Amino acid sequence: MQPRLDFYKASPDAAKAMIALEAAVNKLGLEPSLLELVKLRASQINGCAYCVDLHSSDARKHGESERRLHAVAVWQEAPFFSERERAALAWTESLTRIADTRAPDADYEWLSSQFDERERVNLTVAINAINGWNRLAIGFRSVSAT
C-alpha cells in the first residue's frame, strides 16, 4: 500500500484540530484502558491497519493484556470484559456502523446502565474522534511504522 498524502503536512490546521479533539477526549475522565479498547474496536471494524497497530500498542502501554487485546474482535463471546467495557464496545459498534444500526435503543439502554449522562456524551465524542482518525488514515493510506 502506498501512502496518498501526509495529511499533517497537507493541512496543518485540520491536523491540529484533530489533535486538539484527541487531547480533549483524553481529558474527559474516561479510563485510558477503556478508551484504548474502544479505539481498537472501531479501528478493527473500519479496517484501519494503522490505527489497529497504534491502539494495540497504546493499550499495552496502559497495561492491557495480550489475551484481552486478541479478544476485542470477539468481545461478545469473550469472558474477559467487564459489563462497563461491554456496554462501551456495543455502543462503539453501534455508532461505527450507524448506517446499518441506527444506534438501537437496546444498546443505548445498556450504555445508560453503565455510564452517567456526562460519560455517555464523552464516550460518544471519543467514538466520533476515532472514526474520524480512521477515515483520515484509510483515505490517505497512512502506513504503520515497521
Steps between C-alpha positions, in 0.01 A plus 500: 500500500634838402416810706293753306604806695615614842190674634704662778709684241219557250278679753670578830190682624277197444758274666521740797122490533503119514789503748310749717192276490713201601657698785154602619376138488793392714404760764132404524553263791436165335739221591801490263471121469132530402580767242767279343256207475246726331762641262623152416151362436391788278827470306445125454149559368621772263795290382759761597828312529689812606264566792470134602878488528517831686224427750613144566837643593349783707273253683802291595664814639192545721546144630257320273563126464562326170212268577248783525643681198457189287146457630376853423385388155279236666417683822139374499618143553813568709471492880784750552307828496304677770137597452609864461752406230239287321251787498769732361599250232136447400451878472823525300372243253159667478644842423779376274241311294234769538365470144408139573415512871333841546634483862238261639316568824630177654861613457417842643322345798802280569726803472272693738521223758879535516573867421348820637379769260832686489692178439261401219570825320874472566513142372302599191746782428788251540333264252448788258867593530636153425265461205633832368860386543416171326358684201807719470739206534309275259413772251858623472653152543704567813759229548602359838863518600676170451 
